[in-house]
């Protein structure tokens, strides 16, 4: 699950970097972004910010799940160790 989450985050990072690169390319044209493209870029930025918030929440939930799994595994290992020693 953690690997899947890491891969998903890497994909979102690539998308963000690509969007930033596109924006820099547009700004390089006479130092300005044409009017209609500004609106599109602002909308895209808002979408990416929203997605980023959602991903952060998902990562936080995934971290909590991993911690709970680690705790459960530690408990089971202790139980198993106690049974083996008996």
BELJO-V35860 format. One record per residue. N is the residue number from 1. PSI is psi in whole degrees, 0 to 359 (none if undefined). D_LAST is the distance of its C-alpha to the last C-alpha in Angstrom with 2 decimals. Layout:
N,PSI,D_LAST
N,PSI,D_LAST
//
This chain:
1,318,34.78
2,323,35.28
3,318,37.26
4,316,39.45
5,318,40.12
6,317,41.01
7,319,43.37
8,317,44.98
9,321,45.57
10,321,47.09
11,317,49.44
12,322,50.56
13,316,51.12
14,318,53.31
15,318,55.29
16,316,55.87
17,321,56.99
18,316,59.31
19,319,60.83
20,320,61.39
21,317,63.04
22,318,65.28
23,318,66.29
24,322,67.17
25,320,69.23
26,320,71.12
27,332,71.76
28,338,73.12
29,97,75.97
30,19,78.53
31,7,75.80
32,154,75.56
33,129,73.74
34,149,76.17
35,303,76.23
36,327,74.70
37,331,71.97
38,314,71.11
39,316,70.41
40,318,68.25
41,322,66.36
42,318,65.82
43,317,64.46
44,319,62.21
45,315,61.00
46,318,60.19
47,316,58.30
48,322,56.29
49,319,55.54
50,314,54.35
51,322,52.18
52,317,50.80
53,317,49.81
54,318,48.13
55,321,46.23
56,319,45.12
57,319,43.79
58,319,41.95
59,317,40.47
60,316,39.32
61,319,37.69
62,320,36.05
63,316,34.72
64,319,33.24
65,318,31.60
66,318,30.16
67,315,28.77
68,319,27.17
69,318,25.70
70,319,24.33
71,318,22.76
72,318,21.22
73,318,19.90
74,317,18.45
75,313,16.72
76,322,15.37
77,320,14.24
78,316,12.37
79,314,10.78
80,317,10.01
81,322,8.70
82,320,6.31
83,321,5.21
84,322,5.51
85,336,3.81
86,none,0.00
//
